[in-house]
Amino acid sequence: MKPSSEIRNATSIGQGSQQQGLPPWVLLHIPYDSMVIPAEIRSQFHLNDEMLAQELYRMTDHATRPLFAPLTMNQNVICSSVSRLVVDVERFADDTHEPMAARGMGAVYVRTAGDLALRHPLLTAVNFYRVVDRVMFSGATSCRR
């Protein structure tokens, strides 16, 4: 599995766009444009392929990369390599600190946007933190595409 956050020179996204004068220390964070669910994670989901595809479509920010493309010519961009349905990189890793965990949408979603069961409960805290750690933290300091 690729690291969760890819930091790369954004010229690959913004080729041909005009530089907008953002300072070089500005990072652009585009967390929800991935539709990737790794094969080894797919079995955790209750939904059939059609329902999962609908939920994936509903929960993905499809236009964020094109929207930010003119700004990304000389900027670093941070993107999640997996869908927020796998791990939401914008949530607190510890669900006791995450208000949306009460709705089944903490760092690891267990409910859909329509409040249906999304995935099988992660059986132990170890499994939960294994998923969160693999996506949110592995290689986060030196990720490159």
SULKA-V965953 format. One line per field, one symbol per residue. phi: phi as a letter, one per 30 degrees, with the letter a starting at -180 (. if undefined). psi: psi as a letter, one per 30 degrees, with the letter a starting at -180 (. if undefined). burial: b if it has 24 or more other ideal C-beta (glycine too) atoms within 12 Angstrom, else e. A space follows every 10 residues. Layout:
phi=???
psi=???
burial=???
This chain:
phi=.dddcccbdd dddceidddc idddddcccb dbcdcdbeed ceddcddded ddddddddcc ddcddddded ccebcdbcbd dbddddbcdc cddcddcced ddcibddcdc bddcicdcbd eddbeddedd ddddcdcdid dbdbd
psi=kllekkjlkg ffegkflkkg gkkffkkkji fgfkgkjkef feffkeklee eeeeeeeegk ifgeeeefef fgeglkkklk fllffekjff lkejfffjef efgghbejkf llfgglkelk kkeleeeefe eeeeeefjgf fgkk.
burial=eebbbbbbeb eebbeeeeee eeeeeeebbb bbbbbbbeee beebbebeee ebeebbeebb beeebeebbe bbbbbbbbbb bbbbbbbbbe bebebeeeee eeebbbbbbb bbeeeeebbe ebeeeeebee bbebbbeeee eebee
